[in-house]
Amino acid sequence: MLKKSHYDYTTLLKKGAATDLKICTGKNACCTKSIEDEIVQNSEKIFRAQVEDKIIVLRHMINSNLNSFRTYFYNSLNACHEHLDALFGHTYGPFYQSNSQIFDTFFNRLRAFSSPFSDAKVPQITGKLFEDMFVIMFQLMNPMHSVTAEQRRCMLDGMAEIAPFGDVPDKITSHMEKPLVFWKHFVSSLDNMYNVLEGFMNISTSKECSLNLARMWDCSLCTGAQESKSCPGLCLNVMKGCLGDWAEIDQQWNAVIDSMVKISARIRGSQNLHNTLQPLPVQISEAVMEMQERSVTVSNKVIARCYPIEDLMRSVRHQRSARRRRDVVPRSITERSENYGKVLNSLMTSFAERLESLRGWFTALPTSFCSDSGLVAKEGESCWNGTETAPYTKEVAGDGLARQNLNPEYQADRFLPYRGLFVDERLRLGMLAFRLQNVLYGQNYTNYQVEGSGSGDSDDEDYDEGSGLSIVSLYSTDSTEQALEVQPHTSVSPRQFTSSSFVLLLILLYLTRSPL
């Protein structure tokens, strides 16, 4: 059978007990040491390629959905902007057309807000819009009064007191903020997951893993017997030993998946992005009409506050602007807006199902290898048990690094409780899960620091993952960790530390903690 393979068989030996072979041994071995070395190298190459293929498929799935969600967000903003253009164009005509740039800027800021690199806050974005609207509408209502840079500052300083739009800006901000924050964290978390998975691409294998892979896959070629694939039990034990460290990633990975599933449910429900953007043009129109109805009062307050005393004596005729009839928005725009709601529900439902299937992905890798590789014998077929073509009778080890001490294909001292692989990736996933849980709590994590143990009030009845430290910890879930509370940032005290300090502390704990 070796002659039918791609290995160099020109140096084949007569069948007999080989003395210089390490893994492809046996009474009828015909391989040389050079062939055995080639088998080891080839087996390791195949294994690494298959691992990378699985990571590539996973990253592609995440990235394709990420692009779909980004496209949906931009298209939804475009539809909302188009709706506002149609509504204001019909209602306010040339006054809107000549000042529409402030709304172009507003929607551009909303687009930029979804970027993980944006530090903007929703209240800042909506606040800037209404500041620009306030100044422009005052100028339109009071053409006799020009607005200088100094007077603009005066107007904006007194805007909270004057309240030209009533409470409409606060209502719009409250209506928009949480759904947009949920959406931003959802999309940026997908981006983070995609980037973290890149760290699993260039893997290395232990020497014992490489030897076991070779013994499992190609050592049967050295016997001269009929070709047979490896037994399923042998494959599971070899793969669980090779991927024992990978199973430990699921503690943090599953926490991210669970939080993402909950956030996707919120986006489909109470924090629906479509329900947030669809009424926005009408809400902004209500703000405009609020200032129109209060134009005399607002103008008098601005003039009294920001203009010279002689302007108070000037007789200015204020023509009260009547509430205009709102023209009907073209049906095509309305129908397109409604369709975006259906698209969002379909996207989120489909993606949530895919996310659920990714729970335990790293622990399931050995089973995935042994069922998908095509290198393992099917049920009922004769198979290679590592030494001969015969049934595999050894017990299959459990999942996870700690259980590999009982793996019959490996030496027990190779699997120490020290979590030495993928430290950076696990910390990044842990911190991502921690931030997502804070979002579910209703906290803006960028303005908070982590403090000692305590309890916090939550508005999420589904929040039951436990403490943030248990998510970020590099130890197994059997360890009991002290709970954390997220507190608003205050003055620095000995008990407080920043996120970077928190990560460093975890690393120190990880390096110094005694074996479990």
Secondary structure, DSSP 4 states (H G I P E B T S, - for coil): -GGGSSS--TTPPPSB--SS-SSS-STTB---HHHHHHHHHHHHHHHHHHHHHHHHHHHHHHHHHHHHHHHHHHHHHHHHHHHHHHHHHHHHTHHHHTTTHHHHHHHHHHHHHTSTT----HHHHHHHHHHHHHHHHHHHH-TTS---HHHHHHHHHTHHHH-TTTTHHHHHHHHHHHHHHHHHHHHHHHHHHHHHHGGGSS----HHHHHHHHHHHTGGGGG-S---PBPHHHHHHHHHHHTHHHHTTHHHHHHHHHHHHHHHHHHHTTT-HHHHHTTHHHHHHHHHHHHHHTHHHHHHHHHHHHS-HHHHHS-----PPPPPPPPPPPHHHHHHHHHHHHHHHHHHHHHHHHHHHTTTTTTTHHHHHHHHSS-BPPTTS--B-SSSBS---SPPP-SSSGGGGG-TTS-GGG--S---SSHHHHHHHHHHHHHHHHHHHT--GGGEEEESS-----S-TT--S--HHHHH-SS-TTS-----EEEE--S--TT-B-HHHHHHHHHHHHHHSPP-
